[in-house]
Amino acid sequence: MGQFLQLWQMIADTILTDEPDRLIWKWTATGAYSARSAYLATFHGSVTCPAWKMIWKAWTPPKVRFFLWLAQQDRCWTADRLARRGLQHHPRCLLCDQAFETIHHIIIACPFTQQIWHEVLAWFRLPVGCPNQEDSLLDWWNRTRHNTPHPQRKGMASITLLLPWMVWKHRNDCVFDRAQPSIAALMSKIKEEATLWARAGAKGLRVILPQTWDVH
């Protein structure tokens, strides 16, 4: 009965005429269908990601791209997100034990991560500076890729995603397996992972990978 009354109210002001019925496409102002409006309608309600080019254009495994997309949307289960939902969390970052854990802290601002950035960029001999604590990953990438020689840009794009991914995995080892933060251990894993990516098809990494590391 309630639905009937709602329907009654919706059509109460409708006036019927002898004019033939016609189809109206609601996604255009004129009511006429167009392929362009249909394409744009498929994105209705979607969430924009300013870092899409950095994430989806670089050569990386899909799981790494997905992680960085979550990180850009602040949807990783860091301490601040757990705290917002009243869940148990560590009071400080397990990598540095100096600050509250956020995704920005883990991949950029953490002193431990800052050292990793320095070591990785030096190992690849890239002529760019490390991210500042105030930077977002996207801001740093936009600034440094223009200062990077063109042959090295694809490799730098892969590194921009590789390093946060490896730091995140190292952080998870500390959270779930009670591992101890180790710059030496993490650097070794990053070098091994970079070599595997180069073998798997990351041509940009092959260009900048130190010659002492075999990628054949």
C-alpha positions as CSV (number, residue, x, y, z in Angstrom):
1,M,0.0,0.0,0.0
2,G,2.9,2.4,0.8
3,Q,4.4,1.8,-2.6
4,F,1.1,2.4,-4.2
5,L,0.7,5.8,-2.5
6,Q,4.3,6.8,-3.5
7,L,3.5,5.9,-7.1
8,W,0.2,7.9,-6.8
9,Q,2.1,11.0,-5.6
10,M,4.7,10.7,-8.4
11,I,2.1,10.6,-11.2
12,A,-0.5,12.9,-9.7
13,D,0.8,15.9,-11.6
14,T,1.3,14.1,-14.8
15,I,-0.9,15.3,-17.7
16,L,-1.5,12.9,-20.5
17,T,-1.7,14.2,-24.1
18,D,-2.1,12.8,-27.6
19,E,1.5,13.5,-28.4
20,P,3.4,10.3,-29.3
21,D,5.9,9.0,-26.7
22,R,9.6,9.6,-27.3
23,L,12.8,8.3,-25.8
24,I,14.9,10.8,-23.9
25,W,18.6,10.1,-23.1
26,K,19.2,11.6,-19.7
27,W,23.0,12.0,-20.1
28,T,22.7,14.9,-22.6
29,A,21.1,18.3,-22.3
30,T,19.1,17.8,-25.5
31,G,17.9,14.3,-24.6
32,A,19.6,12.9,-27.7
33,Y,21.9,9.9,-27.5
34,S,25.5,10.2,-28.4
35,A,28.4,7.7,-28.2
36,R,30.5,10.3,-26.3
37,S,27.8,10.7,-23.6
38,A,27.5,7.0,-23.2
39,Y,31.2,6.6,-22.7
40,L,31.3,9.4,-20.1
41,A,28.3,7.9,-18.4
42,T,30.3,4.7,-17.7
43,F,32.5,6.8,-15.4
44,H,29.6,8.3,-13.4
45,G,30.4,7.9,-9.7
46,S,34.0,6.9,-10.3
47,V,36.8,8.0,-8.0
48,T,39.6,10.1,-9.6
49,C,43.2,9.3,-8.9
50,P,45.7,12.2,-9.8
51,A,48.6,9.7,-9.8
52,W,47.1,7.4,-12.5
53,K,49.9,8.1,-15.0
54,M,52.6,7.4,-12.4
55,I,50.9,4.2,-11.3
56,W,49.4,2.6,-14.4
57,K,52.0,3.7,-17.0
58,A,55.0,2.4,-15.2
59,W,56.3,-1.2,-15.7
60,T,55.4,-3.0,-12.5
61,P,53.6,-6.1,-11.5
62,P,49.8,-5.6,-11.1
63,K,49.9,-6.2,-7.4
64,V,52.3,-3.3,-7.0
65,R,50.2,-1.0,-9.0
66,F,47.2,-1.9,-6.9
67,F,49.1,-1.2,-3.7
68,L,50.2,2.2,-4.9
69,W,46.6,3.0,-6.0
70,L,45.4,2.1,-2.5
71,A,48.2,4.2,-1.0
72,Q,47.2,7.2,-3.0
73,Q,43.6,6.8,-1.8
74,D,44.8,6.4,1.8
75,R,43.2,3.0,2.0
76,C,46.2,1.0,3.4
77,W,45.7,-0.4,6.9
78,T,48.2,1.8,8.6
79,A,48.0,2.7,12.3
80,D,46.1,5.9,11.6
81,R,43.4,4.1,9.6
82,L,43.1,1.4,12.3
83,A,42.8,4.1,15.0
84,R,40.0,5.8,13.1
85,R,38.1,2.6,13.3
86,G,38.8,1.9,16.9
87,L,41.0,-1.1,16.1
88,Q,44.2,-2.2,17.8
89,H,47.4,-0.6,16.4
90,H,51.0,0.2,17.2
91,P,51.5,3.6,18.9
92,R,54.6,4.4,16.7
93,C,56.0,3.4,13.4
94,L,57.9,0.1,13.8
95,L,60.5,1.1,11.2
96,C,61.8,4.2,13.1
97,D,59.9,4.3,16.4
98,Q,59.8,8.1,16.2
99,A,56.4,9.1,14.8
100,F,52.8,7.9,14.4
101,E,52.3,5.7,11.4
102,T,50.6,7.0,8.3
103,I,51.0,5.8,4.7
104,H,52.8,9.1,3.9
105,H,55.2,8.5,6.8
106,I,56.0,4.9,5.7
107,I,56.7,5.6,2.0
108,I,58.2,9.1,2.3
109,A,58.8,10.8,5.7
110,C,60.1,7.9,7.9
111,P,63.9,8.3,8.6
112,F,64.3,4.6,7.8
113,T,62.6,5.1,4.4
114,Q,64.5,8.3,3.7
115,Q,67.7,6.3,4.1
116,I,66.4,3.6,1.7
117,W,65.5,6.3,-0.9
118,H,69.1,7.6,-0.6
119,E,70.7,4.1,-0.9
120,V,68.5,3.1,-3.9
121,L,68.9,6.3,-5.9
122,A,72.7,6.1,-5.3
123,W,72.8,2.4,-6.3
124,F,71.0,3.2,-9.6
125,R,73.2,6.3,-10.1
126,L,70.1,8.4,-10.8
127,P,70.8,12.2,-10.8
128,V,67.8,13.1,-8.6
129,G,67.4,14.1,-5.0
130,C,65.5,12.1,-2.4
131,P,61.9,13.0,-1.6
132,N,61.5,15.6,1.1
133,Q,59.3,14.8,4.0
134,E,56.8,17.4,2.8
135,D,56.5,15.8,-0.6
136,S,53.8,13.4,-1.8
137,L,55.1,10.6,-3.9
138,L,53.3,12.1,-6.9
139,D,54.8,15.6,-6.3
140,W,58.3,14.1,-6.1
141,W,57.8,12.0,-9.3
142,N,56.5,15.0,-11.3
143,R,59.4,17.1,-10.2
144,T,62.2,14.6,-10.7
145,R,61.1,12.9,-14.0
146,H,61.6,16.2,-15.8
147,N,65.2,16.4,-14.4
148,T,66.0,12.8,-15.3
149,P,67.7,12.0,-18.7
150,H,65.1,10.6,-21.1
151,P,66.7,7.1,-21.4
152,Q,66.4,6.7,-17.6
153,R,62.9,7.9,-17.1
154,K,61.1,4.6,-17.5
155,G,63.5,3.0,-15.1
156,M,62.9,5.8,-12.6
157,A,59.2,5.3,-12.9
158,S,59.5,1.6,-12.0
159,I,61.7,2.5,-9.0
160,T,59.2,5.0,-7.8
161,L,56.7,2.1,-7.3
162,L,59.3,-0.6,-6.4
163,L,60.7,1.2,-3.4
164,P,57.4,2.0,-1.6
165,W,56.2,-1.6,-2.3
166,M,59.3,-3.1,-0.8
167,V,59.2,-0.8,2.3
168,W,55.6,-1.7,2.8
169,K,56.5,-5.4,2.7
170,H,59.3,-4.9,5.1
171,R,57.0,-3.0,7.4
172,N,54.5,-5.9,7.3
173,D,57.3,-8.3,8.3
174,C,57.9,-6.2,11.3
175,V,54.2,-6.0,12.2
176,F,53.2,-9.6,11.6
177,D,56.4,-11.6,11.9
178,R,58.2,-9.4,14.5
179,A,61.1,-8.9,12.2
180,Q,63.6,-6.1,13.1
181,P,64.0,-3.2,10.7
182,S,67.2,-3.6,8.6
183,I,68.4,-1.3,5.9
184,A,71.0,-3.8,4.7
185,A,68.4,-6.6,4.5
186,L,65.9,-4.5,2.7
187,M,68.4,-3.1,0.2
188,S,69.4,-6.7,-0.6
189,K,65.8,-7.6,-1.3
190,I,65.3,-4.4,-3.4
191,K,68.3,-5.3,-5.6
192,E,67.0,-8.8,-6.1
193,E,63.5,-7.6,-6.9
194,A,64.8,-5.0,-9.4
195,T,66.8,-7.7,-11.1
196,L,63.7,-9.9,-11.4
197,W,61.6,-7.1,-12.8
198,A,64.3,-6.4,-15.4
199,R,64.3,-10.1,-16.4
200,A,60.5,-10.1,-16.6
201,G,60.4,-7.2,-19.1
202,A,61.1,-3.9,-17.3
203,K,63.3,-2.5,-20.1
204,G,63.7,0.8,-18.2
205,L,65.3,-1.0,-15.3
206,R,67.7,-2.8,-17.6
207,V,69.0,0.5,-18.7
208,I,69.9,1.8,-15.3
209,L,70.6,-1.5,-13.5
210,P,74.3,-1.6,-12.4
211,Q,76.3,-3.8,-14.8
212,T,77.5,-6.0,-12.0
213,W,74.0,-7.4,-11.8
214,D,73.1,-10.1,-14.4
215,V,69.7,-9.7,-16.0
216,H,69.9,-12.3,-18.7
